[in-house]
């Protein structure tokens, strides 16, 4: 009897043991669900990462475009300033050269004037007042005090309209306005040299500056007419050479 009970117990254990066999991990529904969730999360993270990267790249591209635009603006401004500075420098150089030339002529004439002035009468002193007034205005111009120089030359012309220096005074009055870039005001003053003193040695220079003023005022036809007149009328002179150069500049600019 006892051996039969033992055998039955062993058989029962074998059956129960077979029914409790473990399911492989890869076939566990819970495990499979977790894997699926992990895969979905990974895909979502990739999408989010890609979108964030795209946004970042877009922002970088936008900033680069803005930077290029700013660089272009800065370069344009720099060129404008450089061109303006070069033009101003040329104005000053032109004025300085003319002043130096006038000073040299004055230095040559000074000894003769001094000899003739010895034993001056009251009338001679009165006649010399215009020269003192002219020289005072001229000195202001040399010092770069253009506004004061303009006023001084106006006073000189008002006080001594018949002076032998009146044509020079009229020219330097116009020049004091021109070098201060007051082209609209300078133009009629240069034209006054031509109309009031047609035989003056300042006529070629005044006509040249009439062309220059019209150029700065963008009146290109009038500028071309004046400059061409200088070239044709005054041959091998500095004024004619400068007029020819400006005409070439205008042609290059399409004016």
C-alpha positions in Angstrom: 0.0 0.0 0.0 2.8 2.4 1.0 4.7 2.1 -2.3 1.5 2.9 -4.3 0.9 6.2 -2.3 4.4 7.3 -2.9 4.1 6.7 -6.6 0.9 8.7 -6.8 2.5 11.6 -4.9 5.4 11.7 -7.3 3.0 11.6 -10.3 1.0 14.6 -8.8 4.1 16.6 -8.3 5.2 16.0 -11.8 1.9 17.2 -13.2 1.8 20.3 -11.0 5.4 21.0 -11.9 4.6 21.0 -15.6 1.7 23.4 -15.1 3.9 26.0 -13.4 6.5 26.3 -16.1 7.7 30.0 -16.5 6.8 32.1 -19.7 9.9 33.3 -21.6 10.5 37.1 -21.0 10.2 37.9 -24.7 6.7 36.4 -24.8 5.5 38.2 -21.6 2.7 40.6 -22.6 3.8 43.1 -20.0 7.3 43.1 -21.3 6.1 43.5 -24.9 4.0 46.4 -23.9 6.9 48.1 -22.2 9.1 47.6 -25.2 6.4 49.1 -27.4 6.1 52.1 -25.1 9.9 52.6 -25.1 10.0 52.5 -28.9 7.2 55.0 -29.2 8.9 57.3 -26.7 12.1 57.1 -28.6 10.4 58.1 -31.8 8.6 61.0 -30.1 11.9 62.2 -28.6 13.6 62.1 -32.0 10.8 64.1 -33.6 11.0 66.7 -30.8 14.8 66.8 -31.1 14.6 67.2 -34.8 12.0 70.0 -34.6 14.1 71.8 -31.9 17.2 71.5 -34.1 15.3 72.9 -37.1 14.0 75.8 -35.0 17.6 76.5 -33.8 19.0 76.3 -37.3 16.3 78.7 -38.5 17.1 81.2 -35.7 20.8 80.9 -36.5 20.2 81.5 -40.2 18.0 84.6 -39.4 20.7 86.0 -37.1 23.3 85.5 -39.8 21.2 87.3 -42.3 20.7 90.2 -39.9 24.4 90.3 -39.3 25.2 90.4 -43.0 22.7 93.2 -43.4 24.2 95.2 -40.6 27.7 94.6 -42.0 26.5 96.0 -45.4 24.9 99.0 -43.6 28.2 99.7 -41.8 30.2 99.3 -45.0 27.9 101.7 -46.8 28.1 104.2 -44.0 31.9 103.9 -43.9 32.1 104.5 -47.6 29.8 107.5 -47.3 31.9 109.0 -44.5 35.2 108.3 -46.4 33.8 109.9 -49.6 32.5 112.9 -47.6 35.9 113.2 -45.8 37.8 113.0 -49.1 35.6 115.6 -50.7 36.1 117.9 -47.7 39.8 117.3 -47.8 40.0 118.2 -51.5 38.1 121.4 -50.8 40.5 122.4 -48.1 43.5 121.5 -50.3 42.1 123.5 -53.2 41.6 126.5 -51.0 45.0 126.2 -49.3 46.8 126.0 -52.7 45.0 129.2 -53.9 45.8 131.0 -50.7 49.4 130.0 -50.9 49.6 131.2 -54.5 48.0 134.5 -53.5 50.4 134.9 -50.6 53.4 134.4 -52.9 52.2 137.1 -55.3 51.7 139.3 -52.3 55.2 138.6 -51.0 56.7 139.6 -54.4 54.7 142.8 -54.5 55.3 143.8 -50.9 58.8 145.4 -51.4 57.6 147.6 -54.3 54.6 148.7 -52.3 56.7 149.4 -49.3 59.1 151.6 -51.3 56.2 153.5 -52.9 54.7 154.1 -49.5 57.6 155.9 -47.8 56.4 159.6 -47.1 52.7 158.6 -47.4 50.2 161.4 -47.2 46.8 161.2 -45.4 45.2 160.4 -48.8 47.6 157.5 -49.2 46.8 156.2 -45.8 43.1 156.4 -46.5 43.6 154.5 -49.8 45.4 151.8 -47.8 42.4 151.2 -45.5 40.8 148.9 -48.1 44.0 146.7 -48.1 43.9 146.4 -44.3 40.3 145.5 -44.4 40.9 143.0 -47.2 43.9 141.5 -45.4 41.9 141.1 -42.2 39.2 139.2 -44.0 41.8 137.1 -45.8 43.5 136.2 -42.6 40.2 134.9 -41.2 39.9 132.7 -44.2 43.4 131.3 -43.8 42.6 130.5 -40.2 39.6 128.4 -41.3 37.2 130.8 -39.7 35.0 130.7 -42.7 31.8 132.3 -41.3 33.8 135.2 -39.9 35.7 135.5 -43.2 32.4 135.6 -45.1 31.2 138.5 -42.9 34.5 140.3 -43.2 34.5 140.1 -47.0 30.9 141.4 -47.2 31.9 144.3 -45.0 35.0 145.0 -47.2 32.9 145.0 -50.4 30.3 147.2 -48.8 32.9 149.7 -47.5 35.2 149.7 -50.6 33.2 148.8 -53.7 35.7 150.7 -56.0 38.8 149.1 -54.5 41.3 147.5 -56.9 40.9 144.4 -54.7 37.1 144.3 -55.0 37.2 141.4 -57.6 39.4 139.4 -55.3 37.2 140.2 -52.4 34.2 139.0 -54.3 35.9 135.8 -55.3 37.1 135.0 -51.7 33.6 135.8 -50.3 32.2 133.2 -52.7 35.1 130.8 -51.8 34.4 131.1 -48.0 30.9 129.9 -48.6 31.9 127.2 -51.0 34.5 125.6 -48.7 31.8 125.6 -45.9 29.7 123.6 -48.4 27.1 126.3 -48.7 26.9 125.7 -52.4 23.5 127.4 -53.0 24.8 130.6 -51.3 28.2 130.4 -53.0 26.8 130.1 -56.6 25.5 133.7 -57.0 28.6 135.1 -55.4 30.8 133.3 -58.0 28.5 134.5 -60.7 28.9 138.0 -59.4 32.6 137.8 -60.1 31.8 137.0 -63.8 29.2 139.7 -64.1 30.9 142.6 -62.2 34.5 141.9 -63.0 34.6 140.1 -66.4 38.3 141.1 -66.9 39.4 139.9 -63.5 42.2 137.3 -63.2 39.7 135.4 -61.0 37.3 134.9 -63.9 38.5 131.3 -64.8 38.4 130.2 -61.2 35.0 131.7 -60.6 33.6 130.0 -63.7 35.1 126.7 -62.6 33.4 127.1 -59.2 30.1 127.9 -60.9 30.4 124.5 -62.5 31.4 122.9 -59.2 28.5 124.5 -57.3 26.0 123.3 -59.9 27.5 119.9 -59.7 27.0 119.7 -56.0 23.5 121.0 -56.4 22.9 118.2 -58.9 22.2 120.7 -61.7 24.3 118.7 -64.1 23.5 120.4 -67.4 24.4 123.8 -65.9 27.6 122.3 -64.4 28.6 120.8 -67.8 28.0 124.1 -69.6 30.2 126.1 -67.1 33.0 123.5 -67.0 33.1 123.1 -70.8 33.4 126.9 -71.1 36.4 126.8 -68.8 38.1 124.1 -70.9 37.3 125.9 -74.2 38.0 129.4 -73.0 41.1 129.2 -70.8 43.3 126.6 -72.5 46.3 125.4 -70.6 45.4 126.6 -67.1 44.9 124.9 -63.8 41.2 125.9 -63.9 40.8 124.2 -67.4 42.6 121.1 -66.1 40.4 120.8 -63.1 37.3 121.4 -65.2 38.3 118.6 -67.6 38.8 116.3 -64.7 35.3 117.1 -63.3 33.7 116.5 -66.7 35.4 113.1 -66.8 34.0 112.3 -63.4 30.5 113.4 -64.5 30.7 111.2 -67.6 31.8 108.2 -65.4 28.8 108.9 -63.2 26.5 109.0 -66.1 25.7 112.7 -65.8 
